Amino acid sequence: MTRSSLSHTPFLITFLVVLLPVLTLTVGGGSALFYLLIVACLCMVATTPATHWMQQLRPYRWLLLVLCLPLAAVLLSQLLNAHWEGPSIERGLRISLGFPCLLAGFLLIDRQRLRHFIWGPITAGIAATAIVCYLAGPTLQRPPTPQFNAVGYGNLMLLMAVLSIYSLSWQCTRHPRAERAFKIAAAALTCVGFVLTQTRTGWMAIPVFAIIGIALAGWLHRPMRALAALLGIGLIALAVGASNPALRERVTQGAQEIHECLTVAPTADTSMCIRLQLWNSAWHMFKSAPWSGTGDRSSFKDMLQQGVAAGRVSPFVARDFGEPHNDFLQALATLGVAGGIALLALYFAPAWLFLRRLRRNVPQTQRVAAAMGLAVCLSFAIFGLTELMFRGMRTVSLYVAFIALFTALSAPSPDQADDLAPK
């Protein structure tokens, strides 16, 4: 590789980061692109003196260590069960090795250049909305979305819209007013697509997104203004949700299904009751092997078959479902206590870093990145309550790339290092 080609590596890395959410939400390929992004970052690191990039990574030793927990939990569970499952190990490797490789590369790139990644979520949101509108058709039926089911797809669309809104404080072009108008329009359009997916899970994250946005605006120290903003966002969300009759019907139907499942029909084949059956089965699976888990995701189907005999699961659920629609219960069932701790660390260790960097005395450009990182961490934790967000490699890759990216973009400058470095 020539010196001339290496000089274009920062541009290549930025382009790949832009492309990652677009491919993830449209044609697929985000998983393979993740490896290409790692290779590009390693090329960037290889052309930099080791003392420099190691110095950049040194403040993150604790975070790098914590993010090795998912891989350690997988290896421990599979060792105790004497069963090796390649995909689970690969997920752990993408986190424990992928994160430091990406972070090292991102920290070496000019931040103004790297902020152009935002065109990726914006483009992904617009493209996903176009797909949803096409699949929903003139009757606006719930779309059979590609790449993900409608729940995961809608959740990621909402996240892309939120990232677009948070980026309003960044100026990436020479036309700030036009840029802001475009970002707002793209976010609004993506929210329309999210509503059309008729996803209920994403609405649970809206209060969290709103609080982060209020903190980003610096209004938390003005309680009345913060409360008014929170109420305003809540009313807008309520009005938007109520404007879709199908979504209103799904919310009402969901409440009825939960009541019926808990009272008269515990094995009914309804949307919410199926989830309750899956969660109950995952909990029984965890209790049967709390320290080692099963070490194998495929064993969940066998447990469901046993649940049919015990009257906990309907034959339909045992036949057509192979995971609990809950990331935390999935981690507990397959990896035991260590898996649950590792997943919580994956959510909340970087979230704590971003929360500290959202303080008022931090430059606004860095606070924007911190708000984005916090939104990604907390939204995945919320989305994972009713959907297996980490079902596929592509969402694992997207999550790891995002937390590495926002860690780099929110990193303190040398004169801030003593105050804001991770502790």
N, C-alpha and C positions, 0 to 999 in steps of 0.2 A: 504494500500500500504506500503510495507516494505522499510526500508532505502536502501537496496540493489537494489531494483527495481527503486527507485527514482534516484539513482546514474547513471542509464542508460538513464535518461530523455533527457539530451543534445544530446546523440546519436540518440534517437528516433526522436527528433525535427529536427535534421539535415537530417535524412533519409526521413522524411515526406516532408521537403522542397525540397529535391532532387526529390521526387516522384511527387510533385504537377504539374510542367510543363509537365512531361511525360504523366501523366494521362489526363491532360487537352487537349493535342494534339493527343492522340491516342484513348484510349478506353472510355474516359469520367471518371466520378467519382471525378474529381478535386473539384467539389463543396462540396461533402460530406467530402472529405479529408481535406478541409479547416476547418471544424468544429473539426475534430480530432486533427488538428494542434493547434487550439486554446485551446482545452482541455489539450494537452501536455504542452503548454506554461503556462497555469494556474497552472498545477501541479508543474512546475518549480518555479513559483512565490510563491506558497503556502508553499514551503519548504525553502523559503528565508526570512530573517527578513524584516518586512514591511518597516522599515526605509531605508534599502538598496535599494530595488527596487523602492520605491517612490523617493528616491534621484536620481536614474537613470532616471526616467521619468520627473523630475521637469523641466529640461531645455526645454522640448518639450510641455509645457503647451499650448503655442500659436498654435502649430500644431494640438494638440489633439482637441482644441476648434474649429479650422477652419474646421477640418474634421467631425465635427458634423453638418455642414451646409447642406450636402445632406439629412440627415434624417430630419432636421428642415424644409427644403423646401418641402419634401414629406408630412410631417404632416400638415404644413400650407395649402398646396394646397388641401389636402383631407378634412381638416376641413372646408375650405371655400366652397368646392363643396359638402359637406355632403355626401361624398362617400369614403369608405375605401377599399383599394386594398392591400392585404397582400404581394404580391411579391415586390411591390415598397418599402414598409416599411422594408421588409427583406433586400433589397439592401442597404438601408440607415443604417440599423443596422450592416451589415457586415463591413461597412466603419467606422462608429462612435464608435462601440464597438470592432470590430475585430482588428482594427489597434492598439489601446493601449494594448490589451491583447497580441498580437503577438510581439509588440515592447518590452514590459516588459520582455517577455521570451527570445527574441533574445539578449537583452542587457546583460543577465546573462550567456550567453554561450561564451566559448573561441572563439575568432575570427578566429583563424587558423582552428579550427574544422568547424566553420560555413561557411568558404570559400569553403568547399567541396560541397556546394550546386551547384556549377557550373557544376558538372557532370549531374545535372538534365536538364538544357537547352541544353547541348551538346547531351545527350541521346535523348531528345525530338526532337531536330533538325534532328538527324540521322533517328529516327523512322518515323518522319513525311515525310522525303524525301523518305524513302522506300515505304510508303503508297501512296504518290503522284506518284512515278514511276510506281507502280503496277496499279493504277487507270488510269494513262495516257496511258499506253500500248505502243506498238511499234510505233503507229502513233503519239504519244506525244500530244494527244488531251487534252483539258482542263479537269482536273480531277474533278469528283463529290465528293469532299472531305467530310469525315465524321466529326461529331461534329460541324463544322463551314462550312459556304459557302467558296468558293475558295478565296474570298477577305480576309476575316478574318483569314483564315488558312494561306495564304501566308504572311500576315502581321506579324503574330506571329512567323512564321518560320524565317523571316528576323530578327526579334528582337532576337530570340535565337542565330542566327549566330553572331550578333553584340556583344551580351554578351560574347560569346565564345572568340571573338577577343580581347575584352577589358581585359579579364582575363589572357592574356599572361604574364602580370607582376606579377601574383600570382604563387607561386610554391606550389603545393598541393601534390606532390610525391617526391620520392628521385631520380627521373630521369628527371631533368628539360628539357633537350633537347628533349627527347622522348615526354614529356608532351606537350611542345610547338608545336612540329610537329603534334601531334594528334589533338590538339585544332584547329590548322590552317586547317588541312585536314577536320575535322568535320564541321568547319564553311564554307569552300568552298563547301563541299557536300550539306550542308543545303541551301546555296545560289543557287545551281543548282536546288534543289527542289522548292525553291521560284520562280525561273524563269519559271519552268514548270507549276506553277499555273496560269501563264499569268495575274498576278495581277498588275494593274497599280498604285493603291494607294500607295503601299509600296515604290515605286521609289521616291515619293515626300519626304520621310523621309531620304533618303540616304545622301543628303547634310548636314542635321542636325547631323546624325550619324558621318559623316566625320569630321565636325567641332569639335564635342565632342572628337573624337579620336585624332585630332590634338592638342587640348587643353590638353588631357591626356598625350600626348607625350612631352608636354612642348614647343611646337613650336610656340605658339601664339606670343611670344616676338621676334620671328625671322620671320618677315613678308614674306620674299622671300621664305624661306623654307616652311612656312605654305601654301603660295599660290601654290607652286610647288606640295606639297602633295595633296592639294585640287583638283588641275587640274588633277593630276595623278589618283586620286580616281574617278573623274568624267569621265575620258577617259576609265578607266577600266569598270566602270558601263555601259557606253555607248556601249562599245564593247561587253560586256556580253549580254546586252539587245538586241543589233542588231543581235546577233548570233541566236536568236530564231525568225524564220519567223512568227510564230503565234502571238507572242507578238508584233512584229513590226506592223502586220496587225491590231491588237486590238488598238494600240495607234493611228494609222492613222484613223481607223474607228471611234474611240472616238471623235477625233477632228471634223470629218465630221458630226457626229451625233449632236454634240453641235451646230455647225453652222446651220444645218437644223432645229433643234428644236427652235433656237432663231429667225429664219427668216421665214421659210415657213410651218413648221409642228410642232406646239407647243405641240401637244398631240400624237406624234409618239411613237409607242411601241418599241423603241430602248433602248439599255442599258443606254446611257447617258441622253437621253430625259426622260426616266422613272425617273431617279434621279432628274432631274430638276423639273418635275411635283410633285414629292414627297416633294422636298424642298419648292416649291411654296405653296403647300397645308399646310405644317407645319407652314410656315410663316403666312398664313391667319388664321390658327388655333390659333397661338400666339396672333395676333392682335385682335381676337375676345374675348380673355380673358387674357390680358397681366399680370395681377396681381395674378390671381389664377390658370391659366392654366386649363386644364380639369380634372386633378387629376386622370386620368384613361387612360392607354395606349390603351385600346381596343376602345376608342372613335375615334382614328385616322381613323379607317375604315369608321365610319359614316361620318366623314368630307370629306373623299375621294368620297363617294357617292354624297355628296352635290357638290363637285367639278366637277363631271360629268355633272350635270345640268348647272353649270356655264361655262362649256367649258374649265376648267383648267386641267382636268384629263380625260384620256381615260377610257372606261369601263374596259379594261384589267387591268390597274393599280389599279382601284378601287376594282376589284374583287380579285386580286392576291397579293396585298401588304398591309401591316398593320403597317408599320413604315417608317420613312423618310430617312433611310440610312444616318443619320447624328446625332451624339450624342448630339451636341449642340442644334440643332433645335428640337430634341426630348425632351430635357430638357425644352426648352422654351415653346413648345406646351403643354406639359402635366403638367408642374410645374410653368410656368410663369417666371417672371423676377428672382425670388428667385432661381428657378431651374437652370437658366443659370449662375447666380453668383456662386452657389454651385458647378457646374461642373467645372467652371474655377478655383475655389479654389482647387478642387480635383486634377487638373492638376498642377497648378502653385505654390501653397503653398509648397508642397514638392520639386518641381523643384527649387525654390529659395534656399531652404536649401542645396540641392545637388550642386547647382552652387557655393555657397559660399565655400563649402568643396572641390571644384575642384581647389582651388588656389594653386600656386606653392610651398608655404611654408608648405603644408600639406604632411605628409608621403605618399609615392606612393601607398602603400596598401590601404590606406583610400581613396585616389583619385580615384583609380580603382572602388571602390564601389560607390563613388559619381558620377562618369561618367556613371555607369550602371543605377543608380537611375534616373539621368537626362535623359538618353536615354529612359527609360521606360515612364516617365512622358510626355516628348515631343512627343514621337512616338505615344502614345495613343491619344494625342491631334490632331496629324496630321492624323492618321488612322481614327479617328472619324469624319473627314470631309466628307468622302464618304462611310462610313460603320458604322453600329451600333455596335461598339466594346463592349459596355456594355449591349448588348441585353440579354445575359444570365448571370446567377449567377456565372458561372465558370470563366468568364473573370473578373468580379468584384472581385472575390476571388483571382485570380492570381495577379491582379494589387495591391490590398491591401497588400497581402503577400509580394510582391516584394518591395513596397515602405517601408514597415516596416523592411524588411531584410536589404535593402541598407542603411536605416537610422541607423541601429545598426552597420553595418559593416564600415560605414564611420564616426562613432561617435569619437569624440576626446578623447584622453587619459587624465587623470587628469591634467597633466601639460599643456595641450592645451586648457582646458575647457574655460578659461576666454576669449580666443581669437576666438574660433570657435563654441562655443555653440550657438544654435539658438537664434535669437533676433527678 
